[in-house]
Each structure stands twice: as structure tokens, then as C-alpha cells.
């Protein structure tokens, strides 16, 4: 076999490998609160790289459990540390690719025009604000926004009352919808959700000391670190994606 033939053969193999890599898609599992921002990031990346990215949005708890069950996700973008920790303890993420990327704020919302601004502090008349209605937020048993809400309400001395009044949503976007539709007079969501919503308004911002820092870590799923996956992971950590996240109201870290 000639040296020339071997060189040509190797070049063809490299070319085919490159084509296969560029055609290979990437799948990211991301928290529901990231939906709009990530959709824009994905479109930007596809236009720039030619690599298609599939996105699946839900509560971080649901996504983490799907990954644990073998779902074909390449990256996980969580709305809290706890569910990323859950996968890390089970050796289901590549630890070296885990980064804290975004931050957010916890807010109290009401239907647009239905309530005035309130100062969220100990002694706030939550019962009066609810007027017999429900308080919509994520299920504190599993959904990150619900966990932050429980921490904040506990800090304010309101959890004993609020627990029985909760409208427990499967993710933060469902909680937002309950308030948008008037099915709940109040809700606890992230400030970024309100920025893209219609028919709701922020009536108060929870003190940052009332709950854990709202953190969005991202990591590559164990065994899924192909070149296209690592390239997209790097893009999410880069300046172009940062500008998108900031436009949607996230704090970039």
C-alpha cells in the first residue's frame, strides 16, 4: 500500500469524522425558568456553528431523575445546586465541567392591576393579601422555586400558615400560569419569569437573606462529552450567551 494512498485514506477519514461531528446534534436538559433565554442561545449557536441543539425544559427535579433513568441528555442546566449535587453524587455528571453560570431573584407576583406593591418582611399580612385564595409556586418537595419559597416563608415566619395555602405546581412556569389565569391571587416565582409574562406584575421582592442564593449550575452528563457537546458547553459559558442571559434578566457569573 503506497504512502500516498494511506495519506489520502487518513484525510478522508478525518473529513468524514468532521462531517459526522458537525451533523451530530446536542441535547440539553434545562430548568423551565431558562426556556426563553435558552431558546435564543440555541438559535444563535445553530446559526453560528451549524450544529443542531435539542432542548428539553421541565423542573430540575424531573430532568435529573430522567437523566438518572438513562435519558439521552448531553448537558444538564439546573435551577439549583441540590439537583446537580444529586447527579454528581451518583457519578452522572462530569465534575470538571460543572460551573455556576447564572443567578436570579425570588419575587411575589399578582395578576396585573390586582394588587399594589408590598414590602416583604416579617409580619406581612399574607392572609389578607391572599383573601382566601391560594399561593402558587413550585412544589417544595422537589421543584427548586418551591424550595426557595419555603425557605423564604420560613424565614419570614409565614410557613406554618402558607403551607396549607399552596397551589403546588410541577414547575415555575406552571405557577406563573396559575396567576396569569387568575386561578391564584399570588405566586412566588423568579423575576426572570415575570419579564417574559403577560398579565402579571411583581408586587414584592424577597430579601436575599431569606433564602439560599438562587444558582444555576451547568455540567456535561457523564460519558457524553463529545466534541460537539463540549463546544456547546463552552458557548454557554462564553460572552455571546452571557449577553442573551442578561437580556432576559439573569445575573451572569
SVG drawing of the C-alpha trace seen along z (x, -y; Angstrom):
<svg xmlns="http://www.w3.org/2000/svg" viewBox="-61 -50 66 52">
<polyline fill="none" stroke="black" stroke-width="0.4" points="0.0,0.0 1.5,-3.3 2.2,-6.2 0.1,-8.4 -2.9,-6.1 -2.5,-6.0 -2.4,-9.8 -5.5,-10.1 -7.3,-7.4 -6.5,-9.2 -7.6,-12.6 -10.9,-11.0 -11.4,-9.5 -10.7,-12.8 -13.1,-14.6 -15.9,-12.0 -15.3,-12.3 -15.6,-16.1 -18.8,-15.8 -20.3,-13.3 -19.4,-15.6 -20.9,-18.6 -24.1,-16.7 -24.3,-15.2 -26.9,-17.0 -26.6,-18.1 -29.3,-17.6 -29.6,-19.9 -31.9,-19.4 -32.6,-22.8 -34.8,-24.2 -38.1,-25.5 -37.2,-29.1 -34.5,-29.0 -36.8,-28.3 -36.9,-31.6 -33.3,-32.6 -32.0,-29.1 -34.2,-29.1 -32.4,-32.2 -29.0,-30.8 -29.7,-27.6 -30.8,-29.6 -27.7,-31.8 -25.5,-28.8 -27.1,-26.9 -26.7,-29.9 -23.1,-30.2 -22.0,-26.6 -24.5,-24.6 -24.9,-22.2 -28.5,-21.5 -29.4,-21.6 -32.4,-19.9 -33.7,-21.4 -36.0,-19.8 -37.4,-22.0 -39.0,-21.0 -38.5,-21.2 -34.8,-20.4 -36.0,-17.5 -37.8,-15.9 -34.9,-16.3 -32.4,-15.0 -34.4,-11.9 -34.8,-11.3 -31.0,-11.5 -30.7,-9.0 -33.1,-6.7 -30.9,-6.8 -32.4,-9.7 -30.1,-10.7 -29.2,-14.1 -25.7,-15.6 -25.9,-18.6 -27.9,-19.5 -28.6,-23.1 -30.2,-23.1 -32.1,-25.9 -30.4,-24.9 -27.4,-23.1 -29.3,-20.4 -30.3,-18.5 -26.9,-18.9 -25.5,-17.5 -27.9,-14.7 -26.4,-13.7 -22.9,-14.3 -23.2,-12.0 -24.3,-9.3 -21.3,-10.0 -23.7,-11.0 -22.0,-14.3 -18.5,-15.2 -17.4,-17.1 -14.7,-19.0 -17.4,-20.6 -19.7,-21.9 -19.9,-25.6 -22.2,-28.1 -23.4,-30.2 -26.5,-32.3 -28.3,-33.9 -31.9,-35.0 -34.2,-36.8 -37.3,-35.5 -40.4,-37.6 -44.1,-37.8 -46.5,-38.3 -50.1,-39.0 -52.4,-39.5 -51.7,-42.8 -53.6,-45.6 -54.9,-43.4 -52.6,-44.5 -50.2,-47.2 -46.6,-47.0 -45.9,-45.5 -42.8,-45.3 -41.9,-41.7 -40.9,-41.4 -41.7,-39.6 -45.2,-40.4 -46.5,-40.9 -50.3,-40.2 -50.1,-37.2 -53.6,-36.0 -55.0,-39.4 -53.2,-39.5 -54.4,-36.0 -58.0,-36.9 -58.9,-33.2 -57.1,-32.2 -54.1,-30.1 -50.4,-30.9 -48.9,-29.4 -45.3,-28.2 -43.4,-25.1 -43.9,-22.0 -41.4,-22.5 -40.9,-18.7 -39.0,-18.8 -39.2,-22.0 -36.3,-24.5 -38.5,-27.6 -40.8,-25.9 -37.8,-25.1 -36.6,-28.7 -40.2,-29.8 -40.3,-27.5 -37.0,-28.9 -38.2,-32.5 -41.6,-31.9 -40.0,-30.1 -37.5,-33.0 -40.5,-35.4 -42.4,-33.3 -45.1,-32.6 -44.6,-28.9 -47.0,-27.5 -49.8,-29.5 -48.7,-29.3 -48.1,-25.6 -51.8,-24.7 -52.5,-27.5 -50.1,-26.4 -51.1,-25.7 -48.2,-23.3 -47.0,-23.5 -44.8,-21.0 -42.5,-23.8 -42.2,-27.5 -43.9,-28.2 -47.0,-26.4 -47.0,-28.5 -46.8,-31.6 -49.7,-30.4 -51.9,-29.9 -51.6,-33.6 -51.8,-34.7 -55.2,-32.9 -56.4,-34.3 -56.5,-30.9 -54.3,-32.1 -54.2,-35.7 -50.5,-35.4 -47.5,-33.5 -43.8,-33.1 -41.6,-32.8 -38.3,-34.1 -38.0,-37.7 -36.9,-36.5 -40.3,-34.6 -42.2,-37.8 -40.1,-39.6 -41.5,-37.4 -45.0,-37.0 -48.2,-38.9 -50.9,-39.7 -48.8,-39.6 -46.9,-42.0 -44.2,-41.9 -45.6,-43.3 -42.7,-42.5 -39.1,-41.1 -38.0,-38.7 -34.9,-39.7 -31.9,-37.8 -31.1,-36.7 -34.4,-35.0 -33.4,-32.1 -30.4,-30.3 -28.6,-32.0 -30.5,-31.2 -27.9,-29.4 -28.0,-27.8 -25.1,-25.3 -24.4,-23.6 -22.5,-20.4 -21.9,-17.8 -23.6,-14.5 -21.1,-11.7 -19.9,-9.9 -21.5,-12.4 -18.5,-14.8 -18.2,-14.6 -16.5,-17.4 -19.9,-19.0 -21.2,-18.8 -18.0,-20.4 -18.2,-23.1 -21.8,-24.0 -20.9,-23.9 -18.2,-26.3 -20.5,-28.6 -23.0,-28.7 -20.1,-29.8 -19.0,-32.5 -19.7,-36.2 -22.3,-35.8 -24.5,-33.6 -23.9,-35.8 -25.4,-38.8 -28.6,-36.7 -29.0,-35.7 -28.5,-39.3 -31.1,-40.5 -33.6,-38.1 -32.7,-39.4 -30.4,-36.7 -27.3,-37.6 -24.3,-36.1 -21.5,-34.6"/>
</svg>
